[in-house]
Amino acid sequence: MTPIAALQAAAMPELYDSMPATPKINVLYLAPGQELISPEQVEASDPEVIATGAGTQLAKISPTMLVKYGTHASLIEAKTMLFVAERTPIPVPKLYAAYAYGPLNRDVDDFGSVFDTYIFMEFIEGEDLEKSWERCNTIEKQQLSAELKKHLTELRSIPKANYIGSVHGGPVTDIILEWSTTSKGPFTSEEDFNATIADTFVSKSKGHVGPFIRGMLNAHKHGIVFTHGDLRPANIIIKDGRVAAILDWEMAGWYPDYWEFVKAIYLEGFTTDWATHILDIITPYFCEQLIHSKLMSVLW
């Protein structure tokens, strides 16, 4: 089973229990009063594609609704959006519906899955912070940083879980385990999580790096906290100087407490002062960031 198919099976295992001969909609969630929108209706609406990723599209299908869909969209993200919205005041787009559609007659090796996932959510008016950050003055940047720090504190206020993985006991969805051939969790301890990361790294590396990598990973112990996992300016929508929404919860879950920082810094190009403000928004873990960069140089 491909990594994407494995995540879909973990998010909604009944999809793979008995696969029908013809494609059908397998509903995970439908908001009260919301009519289900079929894949055919999505295509007929002539959606305005906003973003395209590997196996995923984000499209606007009405003035108030977006749909994220494709083979690499995950029902775990929909579960996470509901989870966070129910437990915190963090601005998360309202979820209207989420389902898997399939099985479809296609090669899993080419597409990653015989199912497409559709996540229908609220369209949030505003502009992403990546586009607007440099237009903000010093006071506006400080205000936005303070607001984001408050939201992360709210995220950390979610009662602690006793595992590393996604919501409701799901697997790790972070790309660091994309190539793992053993397990994606959930993991009962940081040590187990580290062991799988190390095994995955060693399997893709040349040379005798195992003891070195394992030593790096196990040098420090950490608490487990709920984590967004991809807190980049492109995933933050602002309007009228306030945070209007935090997007892209696909890699969120329970992780070691350094995880938020290393993921926020991982793709940072340091072309603006955003990284300087991250040091105020998220507790920095500099050593762990160096380790993570070394890992990702091989694992992604």
Wavefront OBJ file of the C-alpha trace (Angstrom):
o trace
v 0.000 0.000 0.000
v 1.374 3.436 -0.931
v 1.983 6.062 1.819
v -1.097 8.064 0.770
v -3.281 4.990 0.573
v -2.050 3.975 4.028
v -3.061 7.337 5.473
v -6.478 7.107 3.849
v -6.941 3.631 5.245
v -5.985 4.894 8.711
v -8.338 7.863 8.439
v -11.311 5.811 7.291
v -10.524 2.077 7.460
v -13.963 1.040 6.243
v -12.916 2.204 2.752
v -10.640 -0.810 2.414
v -12.772 -3.350 4.282
v -15.004 -4.059 1.282
v -14.264 -2.164 -1.904
v -17.326 -1.763 -4.160
v -17.275 -2.540 -7.866
v -18.217 1.042 -8.773
v -17.031 4.320 -7.208
v -19.080 5.704 -4.359
v -18.922 8.542 -1.859
v -17.794 7.482 1.625
v -18.799 10.349 3.931
v -16.633 11.182 6.925
v -18.447 14.396 7.870
v -21.374 16.482 6.672
v -22.254 19.675 8.552
v -25.880 20.025 9.720
v -28.001 21.537 6.953
v -25.256 21.119 4.354
v -26.093 19.340 1.106
v -23.507 16.900 -0.154
v -21.647 18.109 -3.259
v -20.597 15.275 -5.545
v -17.339 15.113 -7.541
v -19.413 15.611 -10.697
v -20.936 18.778 -9.240
v -17.484 20.069 -8.322
v -16.316 19.672 -11.911
v -19.546 21.159 -13.302
v -19.099 24.258 -11.134
v -16.005 25.191 -13.164
v -13.969 25.721 -9.987
v -11.386 28.481 -9.747
v -8.136 26.674 -8.953
v -6.226 28.630 -6.321
v -3.327 26.264 -5.684
v -2.021 22.995 -7.056
v 0.251 20.566 -5.255
v 1.431 17.005 -5.761
v -1.824 15.143 -6.203
v -3.923 17.898 -4.630
v -5.846 20.944 -5.819
v -7.410 23.785 -3.867
v -10.298 25.402 -5.707
v -12.986 27.988 -5.008
v -16.402 26.636 -5.982
v -18.533 29.494 -4.614
v -17.958 32.910 -3.017
v -17.925 31.244 0.406
v -16.575 27.733 -0.184
v -13.293 26.056 -1.079
v -12.664 22.427 -1.870
v -9.355 20.663 -1.364
v -9.307 17.449 -3.336
v -7.163 14.809 -4.967
v -5.268 11.622 -4.236
v -2.987 13.295 -1.702
v -5.681 15.125 0.249
v -6.316 13.349 3.553
v -9.394 12.815 5.663
v -7.111 13.129 8.675
v -6.841 16.853 7.903
v -10.639 17.158 8.047
v -10.678 15.296 11.365
v -8.006 17.651 12.694
v -9.906 20.786 11.664
v -12.947 19.546 13.584
v -10.783 18.558 16.549
v -9.110 21.956 16.853
v -12.320 23.938 16.245
v -14.120 22.008 18.978
v -11.378 22.488 21.570
v -9.917 25.946 20.968
v -10.876 29.454 19.786
v -8.178 29.283 17.091
v -9.591 30.574 13.763
v -9.902 27.425 11.652
v -11.985 27.451 8.446
v -15.401 25.938 9.042
v -15.668 22.412 7.697
v -18.732 21.750 5.545
v -18.089 18.206 4.361
v -15.384 15.606 3.873
v -15.481 12.322 2.026
v -13.474 9.821 0.029
v -14.585 8.867 -3.472
v -13.675 5.594 -5.110
v -12.333 3.134 -5.859
v -11.381 4.535 -9.245
v -10.021 2.497 -12.107
v -6.410 3.626 -12.192
v -2.886 2.478 -11.401
v -2.043 2.977 -7.729
v 1.679 3.239 -8.548
v 0.946 6.195 -10.842
v -1.659 7.986 -8.720
v -0.834 6.898 -5.163
v -4.381 5.760 -4.422
v -7.573 4.541 -6.039
v -9.487 7.041 -3.891
v -9.824 10.815 -4.174
v -10.498 12.798 -1.016
v -12.698 15.909 -0.989
v -12.630 18.447 1.854
v -15.144 21.296 1.605
v -14.378 24.274 3.811
v -15.108 27.925 4.374
v -13.374 30.473 2.153
v -11.715 33.039 4.423
v -11.452 36.577 3.078
v -8.029 38.118 3.464
v -4.448 37.755 2.289
v -1.836 35.236 3.256
v 0.941 36.546 5.455
v 3.624 35.543 2.972
v 2.333 38.202 0.570
v 1.622 40.893 3.142
v 4.395 40.546 5.735
v 6.785 43.014 4.141
v 4.049 45.643 3.914
v 3.480 45.449 7.661
v 5.211 48.009 9.845
v 7.056 47.131 13.046
v 4.022 47.558 15.305
v 1.793 45.477 13.006
v 4.379 42.686 12.929
v 4.588 42.708 16.717
v 0.797 42.581 17.015
v 0.499 39.681 14.585
v 3.318 37.836 16.344
v 1.598 38.286 19.702
v -1.672 36.997 18.275
v 0.000 33.937 16.750
v 1.768 33.234 20.038
v -1.625 33.340 21.797
v -3.070 30.876 19.315
v -0.165 28.477 19.835
v -0.705 28.727 23.586
v -4.344 27.795 22.949
v -3.197 24.845 20.858
v -0.926 23.698 23.689
v -3.849 23.952 26.106
v -5.429 20.868 24.521
v -5.042 18.101 27.134
v -1.972 15.990 26.503
v -2.159 12.644 24.736
v 0.029 9.632 25.478
v 1.252 9.038 21.937
v 2.895 10.685 18.912
v 0.631 10.784 15.874
v -2.455 12.448 14.424
v -5.855 12.970 16.050
v -7.921 10.099 17.442
v -4.929 7.773 17.604
v -4.006 8.184 13.936
v -0.587 7.791 12.289
v 2.136 10.406 11.899
v 1.305 12.432 8.789
v 4.480 14.514 8.675
v 6.594 14.097 5.551
v 9.591 12.970 7.618
v 8.162 9.434 7.546
v 7.054 9.545 3.909
v 9.567 6.805 3.048
v 9.147 4.676 6.152
v 8.575 1.029 5.249
v 7.958 -0.118 8.819
v 5.467 2.083 10.642
v 3.970 5.554 10.662
v 2.637 5.123 14.163
v 1.015 6.163 16.297
v 4.044 5.811 18.561
v 3.769 5.238 22.279
v 6.938 7.177 23.088
v 9.439 9.640 21.695
v 12.014 6.841 21.697
v 9.860 4.722 19.377
v 9.267 7.709 17.104
v 12.993 8.458 16.982
v 13.812 4.827 16.243
v 11.563 4.831 13.172
v 13.017 8.130 11.950
v 16.530 6.738 12.391
v 15.685 3.460 10.632
v 14.159 5.368 7.717
v 17.208 7.636 7.498
v 19.635 4.698 7.581
v 17.716 2.851 4.858
v 18.082 5.850 2.524
v 21.677 6.706 3.439
v 25.070 5.448 2.451
v 27.683 4.621 5.015
v 27.557 3.635 8.675
v 25.490 6.521 10.042
v 23.121 4.610 12.322
v 24.818 5.159 15.715
v 25.460 8.828 14.905
v 21.868 9.582 13.895
v 20.406 7.654 16.828
v 22.695 9.527 19.204
v 21.594 12.868 17.750
v 17.903 12.027 18.030
v 18.063 10.697 21.567
v 20.314 13.397 23.012
v 17.361 15.217 24.631
v 13.959 14.265 26.003
v 10.828 16.277 25.255
v 7.233 16.613 26.284
v 4.443 15.772 23.828
v 2.156 18.634 22.758
v -0.434 19.253 20.075
v 1.312 20.843 17.102
v 0.256 22.499 13.837
v 3.385 21.276 12.092
v 3.515 23.702 9.162
v 3.239 27.206 10.593
v 4.495 29.202 7.611
v 3.305 32.664 6.492
v 1.594 31.091 3.462
v -0.663 29.175 5.869
v -1.747 32.252 7.833
v -4.554 34.478 6.518
v -4.785 38.021 7.831
v -7.477 40.646 7.415
v -7.578 44.180 8.842
v -4.345 43.556 10.714
v -5.628 40.439 12.524
v -5.171 36.703 12.072
v -8.311 35.610 10.226
v -7.423 31.935 9.845
v -4.690 29.339 10.222
v -4.768 26.857 7.339
v -3.323 23.497 6.266
v -3.719 21.168 9.237
v -2.696 18.082 7.275
v 0.524 17.483 9.251
v -0.844 18.446 12.676
v -0.916 16.112 15.636
v 0.867 15.147 18.826
v 4.622 15.654 18.565
v 7.657 16.419 20.759
v 7.516 20.018 21.954
v 10.399 21.117 19.698
v 8.534 20.040 16.547
v 6.630 23.285 15.956
v 9.842 25.298 15.866
v 11.849 23.017 13.587
v 8.984 22.693 11.112
v 8.370 26.457 11.060
v 12.056 27.094 10.334
v 12.686 24.171 7.974
v 11.752 25.961 4.715
v 12.571 29.462 5.907
v 14.769 31.351 3.448
v 15.638 34.216 5.858
v 14.946 36.813 3.162
v 12.754 38.788 5.595
v 12.649 39.243 9.352
v 9.891 36.630 9.736
v 12.318 34.145 11.300
v 13.298 36.758 13.888
v 9.666 37.022 14.951
v 9.328 33.236 15.061
v 11.766 33.321 17.975
v 9.123 35.251 19.911
v 6.161 33.224 18.654
v 7.577 29.731 19.255
v 10.050 28.539 21.869
v 13.276 28.001 19.888
v 15.133 24.698 19.835
v 18.323 25.465 17.943
v 20.098 22.132 18.368
v 17.011 20.187 17.375
v 16.691 22.379 14.286
v 20.186 21.410 13.143
v 19.350 17.745 13.646
v 16.087 18.114 11.726
v 17.840 19.808 8.803
v 20.308 16.927 8.628
v 17.476 14.395 8.667
v 15.419 16.161 6.011
v 18.394 16.475 3.681
v 17.984 12.724 3.182
v 14.331 12.065 4.026
v 12.783 14.670 1.706
l 1 2 3 4 5 6 7 8 9 10 11 12 13 14 15 16 17 18 19 20 21 22 23 24 25 26 27 28 29 30 31 32 33 34 35 36 37 38 39 40 41 42 43 44 45 46 47 48 49 50 51 52 53 54 55 56 57 58 59 60 61 62 63 64 65 66 67 68 69 70 71 72 73 74 75 76 77 78 79 80 81 82 83 84 85 86 87 88 89 90 91 92 93 94 95 96 97 98 99 100 101 102 103 104 105 106 107 108 109 110 111 112 113 114 115 116 117 118 119 120 121 122 123 124 125 126 127 128 129 130 131 132 133 134 135 136 137 138 139 140 141 142 143 144 145 146 147 148 149 150 151 152 153 154 155 156 157 158 159 160 161 162 163 164 165 166 167 168 169 170 171 172 173 174 175 176 177 178 179 180 181 182 183 184 185 186 187 188 189 190 191 192 193 194 195 196 197 198 199 200 201 202 203 204 205 206 207 208 209 210 211 212 213 214 215 216 217 218 219 220 221 222 223 224 225 226 227 228 229 230 231 232 233 234 235 236 237 238 239 240 241 242 243 244 245 246 247 248 249 250 251 252 253 254 255 256 257 258 259 260 261 262 263 264 265 266 267 268 269 270 271 272 273 274 275 276 277 278 279 280 281 282 283 284 285 286 287 288 289 290 291 292 293 294 295 296 297 298 299 300
